[in-house]
Every structure is written in C-alpha cells, then in structure tokens.
C-alpha cells in the first residue's frame, strides 16, 4: 500500500512539473497611455513630456511628442507623475493611474503664460 501511495505521489508531482514546464513564460503586462496636448484654441503643441515614478515601478522617461501634439507609450501597471512643459505655456503636472491597466487617453490643454511671455502669444 505504501509503494502504491508513493508511486501515486510521484506521478502527481511529475505531472504537475510537466504542466508548469509547458506553460509559456509570462510576459510583463503593459498598459497603454495616449496623450493629446493642445493650446486653449485647440492647436497642437509640441511639448517636453516626462513620465516619472518612484513607487513600485521606477521610471524616469522622456516621451517624444509628434507634430500633432500626440504621444503614445506603454507602461507597467502603477501610478505615474506626468510633467508637461512648453515655452510660453504654464507647465502642467498630474498623476496618471494605470494600476488597473485600462488604456488611458488624456487631453491636456496648456494655458498661455501671459506673465512670463516675451511679446505676443506664440
């Protein structure tokens, strides 16, 4: 009886190891972030964008913005600080919550910085 139970235990363990070995390696989960940056009139702004996190996921990433004021990136689930700046506009900062990993689309309207502008509005 003892041999039979030992054989059954070995067969179960061997089968479990085969199942684990057959599983493909898990890919790190990434989340989609899209941002559109405009001025108060809806015009596209090419801005400096920095994504930062020193929480569970450590990131300091400058993200390129295209000529239409748009950016697309993927990040691991977590909380991120998004910093946006462009000459002639008030800098902006906000928290982006990607903990649930639902795709995020943000529309950021930059405000003209009349106090620090040199000359007319850009």
N, C-alpha and C positions, 0 to 999 in steps of 0.2 A: 504494500500500500504506500509505503514511504517513497519507494522508487517511482511509482506512478505519479505521485504528487510532485516530486522533484522534476520529473520529465514534463509534466504539465506546466509547471512554473517556468522551466527553461524555454518551452515552446512559446509561452505567452511573452516572455521577455524578448526572445528572438524576434517574434512577430512585431512587437512594439518598436524595437530598434529598426527593423526594416521599414516600418511606416514612417518613422521620423526621418530616416535617411532618404526616403523617396520624396519628401516634401521639398519644393524649390526654396532656395534661400529667400527670406522675406526682404523686399525692397524697402528702403526707408520711405515713409509716407511723406509726400509733399503737398502743399496747398497752394492754390492759385491766387495771386493778387494782381489786380489791374487798377491803375490809377490814371485819371484824366485830369490834367492841370490846365486851368483857363484863367483869364482875367475877368474883371467884372462885366465886360461886354461879351463874354463867351469866346474870345480869341485864345488860341492855343499859346501856351507859354513853355519854352524850353527852360527847365529849371534844374538846379542841383538837388538831388534826392539821396538821402542817406537812410538806410534801414538799420536800426540798432536793437540789440537785445543782450542783456547780461543776466537773463533769467536762466531757465533750464537749457535753452538753446543760446549759444554765444554767437552773435553776428554783429559785424560792422561792415556793411556792404553799400557801396555807392552804386546806384542803379541808373543806367542810361535812359534818357527820355528822348523820344523821337521828335521830329519836326512838327508833329501834330499835338505835342504836349502829352503823349501817352507813354505809359510804361507797363510792362508785363514781367512778372517774375514768379518764381515758386519758392516757397519757404517751408520749413518743417513746422508742424503744429506748435503754437505757442503765442505769447504776447510780444509785440514788437513796437518800438517807437519809430515813427515816420517823420523825418525832418525834410522840409521843402523850402528852398530859398531861390530867389531870382532877383537880379539887380532892378531896383525901382519898385519892389513889392515888399510888403510886410512878410517876414518869414512865418512859416506855419509848422506846427508840431501836433501830432496826435497819436493816440495808441491804436494799434490795429490788432484785433483779437482773432487769431487763427487757431485757437485751441480746438474748436470743433472741426476744423479743416474744411469748412464750407467756403467755396470760392467767394472772394470779396471783390467788389467793384466800387471804387471811391471816385467821386467827382470833387476835386479841390478847386475852389475859386480863390485865387490870390487877390489881395486888396492892394491897390496902388498906395505907395508910401509917399504922400504929398509932403510930409515933414522933412524927409531926407532926400527928396528928388532934386536933381540938378537940372533945371529947365522944365520943359513941358513933359507931359506924360509920354512914355515910350511908345 
